[in-house]
Amino acid sequence: MSEILDFVQRHPMLVGAFVVTLGLVVWSEIQRLIRNFADITPQEAVQLINHDDALVIDVRESNELTGGKIAGAKHIPMSNFAKRVDELDKFKNRKALVYCRSGQRSIGACKQLKARGFEEVANLKGGIAAWESANLPVTKK
């Protein structure tokens, strides 16, 4: 025990960095566990689209669409999502798949959809980048 205390006294910055890192990892995992929507892979997203007629929502900004989007996706930029989310109310009975470039911004849109009463919402883990890495098709339309 005295060796541990000695180490802590000699390396306070290292111990502090470890504690902060550990805290961030724990916080991140807690946030992931209390989410009320799923993070799904591109392959799971294909199943959701093809078999469950999911509503696909692209929340990237307009200047990010040059490489294409998932066929049939409704584009509502995240910067306008809160103002335009009521356009999606008529689709509450459908499953929703939300994506952005990397899968991070779309988390906010998923939370808003759940708050508006959407029952089944999924976030595309890794976003359109993961979709393209899986060699899945995009459309320029």
C-alpha positions, 0 to 999 in steps of 0.5 A, a space after each residue: 500500500 505504501 508503494 502505491 502512495 509513494 507512486 501517487 506522491 511522485 507522479 501526481 500529473 500521471 495519476 491525475 491524467 489517469 483519473 480524468 481519462 478513467 472518468 471520461 471513459 466511464 461517463 461515455 459508457 454511462 451515456 451510451 447505456 442510457 440512450 433510448 436509441 440504437 447505434 447500428 452498423 451499415 449492414 444493420 441499416 440496410 436491413 432496416 431500410 429494406 425490410 422495415 421501410 425505415 425513414 432515412 434522415 441525412 442531417 449533414 449540411 448542404 455543402 457535405 452532400 457532394 459525395 452523395 447520400 443514401 437513396 431515399 434519404 430526406 435531407 434536413 441539415 442539423 443546423 436547421 433540424 430543430 426548426 424543421 423537425 415538425 416536417 417528420 411528424 407524419 412519419 412517427 409510425 415508421 422506424 427512423 435511421 439518422 446519419 451524418 458524416 461520422 455518426 456524432 451530429 446525428 446523435 442529437 437528431 436521434 434525441 430530438 426524434 425520441 423526444 417528439 414521440 418517434 418510437 424506433 430511432 437508430 443512429 448510423 454508427 460511423 455515419 455515411 463514412 462507414 456506409 461508404 467504407 462498406 461499399 454500399 451505394 450512394 446517390 447524387 440525386 
